Amino acid sequence: MKFVLDDFDYDLPPELIAQTPAPQRGQSRMMVLERRKQTLEHAQFSDIVRYFSHGDALVLNDTKVRAARLFGLIGERSAEVLLVERIAQNRYLIKGRPGRKMRPGTELVFPAAGLRARIVDSEAPLPDGMKKLQFEGERDVEELLDAVGAMPLPPYIKRPSTAEDAQRYQTVYARKPGAIAAPTAGLHFSPALLSQLEQRQVRLIYVTLHIGIGTFAAVKETDITRHTMHEESYEVSAEAAQAIETVKRRGGKICAVGTTSCRVLESCAGVDAGDFRIRPGAGKTRIFMYPPYAFKAVDMLLTNFHLPRTTLLMLVHAFGGHDFLKRAYAEAVSRRYRFFSYGDCMLIT
């Protein structure tokens, strides 16, 4: 069956879009989907440990969200920029508002941060309305972001970021700065829950994918196969690759925590002389998974509920099955689950 963009649409009441995190990590609801039996179960995230067995593994994305949103002025008009990608010291690819005002030569001032910058020409066309921004001065802006930047909450969270977001829009195991959005399935884990999993002899394996604009870029093509993903950087250590291979070889299940971990695993998975392998190292991936995609590495997927008509939703449909996921999302809406980054989650087994 060939799918088109409209196949990944659904109706969502706006009040179900979570605007704040659960009071504490681990207190979200979790829908459990069993693919073989085509059954749905409703649980609490704090129950997740009982869905894993000795010898299984969770693969988690240890990227850290940069405080990459800056507020400033163009003349006397308010402006906002998201530092999407650093291309040299103090030079960035950005998304900005108001975008129509950000032409080459435009000066921006960020009074609270004590910074000045200018939109500069690009030798090649930039994707999705991005601009190139050069900051003045010798101070490395990247080193100032924790003090002067704001968490880049998604646009469907209709409030300014707060000091609480600096903690809660970050996983408890985040350690490698580079993302402009959180790997949200991992936000549910507390240190206590991770410890319980380890006590059950479930391995915790860390990989890195720095989430960029590619994860969220709108799909505009009716024929989804024509959509092109932007590159995102990833890294898999030799130790992590060996650990994943060992789990698979011994019959354990690999659970990708989030679509980002899933993208890393499927980008690096292969077969060598009949044996499953994960290719270690650093690289960039444009992998785009949509039905029907044959998963090579991932046996289980923990994921939040995703926006309609997005590549994230297409990946989840590819893993869980299109009709089953349509039913699960309808059930989630009817049972008033909380959606998107700060919302509830599903575990697909």
N, C-alpha and C positions, 0 to 999 in steps of 0.2 A: 504494500500500500504506500502510495506517495502522499506525504503530508504537506499542507500549505500553512501559511501563517495563521489563518483563522482557526485552524485546528488546536491552537494553543492559547485560545482566549477563554475567559470565564468572567462572570459577574461577581464583583466583590463590593459589599457595602463599605463605604469609606470608614465607618466607625470601627471596622475590624482591623484597620491598619494600626499596629502597635506604635504608640508615640513615646513610650517609656519602657525600660526593661522591667522584668518581674522584680518584686521586692528584693529577692536574693537569687543568686545563681542556683540553678537546679529546680526552681519552683515552677517552671513552665510545664504546659501540657505536652504530651507526645502521642501522636497517632502511630501505631505500629502496623505496617502493611506486610503481609506474608504472601509473597508472589506465587508460590507453588499452589497454595490453597485458595488464593484470591480472597483472603479474609482481612478485615480491619479490626483493630483492637485499640481501645483508648486507655492511656496510662499517664502517669506523671514522669517527667524526665528523671526524677530522683530514683525511679525504678529501673533505669537503663541497665544496671549491672546484671540483672537476672536474664537479660537477653543474650549474654555472652558466655562462652565456655572456656575452660582451660585450653590454652594454645591458640586462641583467637588473637587478633591484633586490631587496634585502632591506629589509623594513620592520620595525624593531625598537622595542620598548617601553622607553623610557628612564626609567620610574618607578623610584623608590628605596624599598626596604623600610624602614619605620620600626621601631626597636627598641621595639615597642609592647606587649610583655608585661612585666607587673609582678607581683612576688611579695610578698605581705604577710600580714596577720593580720586576722581578725574575732574580737575577743576573744583567746583563746589558740589559735584554730584557724587552720590555714594556709589561705590564699586566693590566688587567681590571677585576674588580669584581663587581657583583651586590649582595648586601646583601638582600637575598630573605626573610629570616625569622630569627628572633632573638630567640635562644633556651636557652641562659643563658647570663649573663652579659659578653659582649665582645666575645661571641661565636655565630656563625651564620651558617646557611645553605646558600650557595652561588652558583651562576653561574659564571664561570670565563673563561677568555681567556688569553693565549692559554690553553684550558682545558687539553690537553695531557701533559703539563708541570706541572700541579698541582696535584702531587702525595703526599701521606702522607709524612710529613717531609719537604716539599718544603717551603722555606722562602720567604715572600713577604715584600717589603719595599714600603711605601707610603710617599715619601719625602715631598711633599707639605703639607701633613696632619701631619707629624711627627709621623707616626705610623709604627709598625712592626707587622707581623702576620705569622702564620704557618698553613699549611694544616695538619689536624689531622685525625687519623683513626676514622671510624664509626663502631659501633658494628653491625649495620644492613645495608643492601643495601640502597642506596639513589636513589630517582627517577630522571630520565631525566638528568643524568650526573651532578647532584649537588654534591658539596663538602662541607666539614665542615671546617670552618676557625676559629682559635683562635687568638685574638689580645693580644699582650703583654701589661703589665702595668695595673695600677689601674683606669685610667681615663675611664669613661663610653663612649664608642665610639658613642652610640646612641645620646648622648648629644652634640657631636661634628659635627654631620652630616650636619647641616645647614651651618656650616662654612667651612667644608672641602669636603663635598660630592657634586655630580652633580645630576641634575634631570635625572632619568632613562628613557630618551626618547626611544620609540620603535625602533628596528633596521631598520625599513623601512624609518625612518627619517634620511637621509644621511648627517648629519651635527652634529657638537658638540652642546651640550646644551649651552644656553646663560643665561644672567641675566634676559632677557625677559621671558624665559621658566620657571624660578622660580616663576613667577606670572601667566603666561598664561596656564601652564600645571598643573593648580590647580583651582578647582572651587572657586567661591567667598564665598561659605559657608563651605569650608573645615575647620574642626576643630579637628579631632581625628586622629593623626598620626598613620600610620600602613600600607599604601598601597605602592606597588612598581609600580603602574600604575594609571593613572587618570581615574575616571568614566567619560568618555569623552562626553557623552550626556549632562552632566551638565556644560561643559565648555562654552556653548553658552550663559548661563544666566548672565546678568548683574544685579546689585542691582536694577536698575530702572525697568527692566522687572519683577523681582520678586515682586516688590512693585505694579506694575500694576495688576498682578495676584491677589494679596491680596485685592486690591481695588475692583476687580471684585468678591470678596468673594470666591475665590478659595483657599482652605487650602494648606499650605505648611507643609509637614510632613517629618521629618528626621529619617532615619534609617542608620545603618552603616554596610558596608561590606568591609573588608580590602582586596583589590585585591592582589592576590598572583600569583604564577606561574600557578595555576590551570586554571585560565581564559584563558591563552594563550598557554598551552601545546598542542603540535601538536596532531591531531587525526591521528593515524597510521593504525587503523583497517578499512578494507573495510566494514565490518559489524559494523556500528557505535554504535550499542547497546553493543559492547564489550569494548568500550572506558571507562576508569575509570577517573573520575575527582579527582584532589587533593583537600584537605580540604581548605576552606577559612573561616576565623572567621567573625561572624556577631553579631550585637546587635540590639535589638528592645526594646525601653523603654515601660513601662506600659502605659505611656501617649500616645505614638505614636500608640500602638496597639489599644487603646480605640478610638483614633481619626479615625483610618482607619475603624474600625467596625461601628462607628457612620455614617461616609460618606456612607458606603455600605447600612446600614439600612435605611437611608433616601433617597436612590435612586440616590446618586451621583456616578460619575465615578472616579475610581482610575487610575491615569496615572503614570506608573513607569517611572522615568527618568533614562533610561539606563538599560542595561541587568543586572547590579549588583543589583540595587534596585529591579528589577523583581525577581532575584534569592532569595533575602531575603524574599520578600512577599510570593512567592510560597513555600519556605521552611517552613514558619511559619503558612500558611493558613490551615484552616480545618473547619469542621462543628461539632457543639456541640448541641445536642438535636434539630437539624434542623436549628440552627442559625449559620451564618458565624462568624468565630473567627480568630483572629491573636494571636498566642502564643508569649507573651513577653519573654524577657530574652536574654542571650548571649549563643552562641553555635558555632558549626562549621557545614558547609554544603558541601556536594558533589553533590548537585542536578544537574542533566543533563537533559535539556529540548530539545527534538527534536520531529519532527512530527511522530505520532499524539499525542500531549500532551494536556490535558484538563486543561486550566488555571482556577484557583480557585479564585484568588484575583484581577488580573490585567485586566482592561477594555481597557486601551489605553497604548501605548508604544512609548516613544520618544527614538530614538537610532541613532547613527552614522552608516555609511556604513562599513561593516566588511570584514575582509580578507576571501578569499575563503577557504573552507575545514576546518572551525573552529567551535568550539562549540558555539561561539557567533552567527555566521550566522545560525546555526541550530536552536538556540532558536528563532531567529527572523522569520525564516520560519515556525516554529511551531505556532507562534502567528499570523502571517499575512496570512498563507496559502502558500504552496510550489509554486504552479504555479503563483500566484499573485506576490510573491516576486521575482521569476525569471524574470517576466516581468518588475517589478519595477527597478531591478538592471540593466537590459538591457537599460531601459529608462534613468537611471542615467548616464550610460556610454555615451550614445548617446548625452545627453545634457550637458556633460562635468561637472558633479558634482565633487566636491573634496572629496576624500575618506580617511577613517581611522581617526586617533585620532584628528588631526587638521582640519578635513574636514567638509563637510556639514552633514545634518541629515535628518531623516524621522520621521514623526509622523504617527503612525498607529492607526486608530480609529475604 
